[in-house]
Amino acid sequence: MFVLPVGIFYLCYHILFAHKKYPENWAGACAIVTANIVVVGYVIAAFQEEDSEKKISSPGDEAGPRVDVYKQRTD
């Protein structure tokens, strides 16, 4: 998340936009776009991940363990 935008900045600054009047502006814009692409990639990967907490349910209880007033006494 840090290396790619900084690398893109220096690549654009020294190679791609070296002939422009203000190459740091163009390179900065490329770095910003790259950082946003990386963040969007992380968000997409996070939503595609499986939940780490799998629901373990009893055969008769789909919602999980009962608590508070819904808890049944077992003594």
Buried (B, 14 or more C-beta within 10 A) or exposed (E): EEEEBEEBBEBBBEEBBEEEEEBEEBBBEBBEEBBEEBEEEEEEEEEEEEEEEEEEEEEEEEEEEEEEEEEEEEE
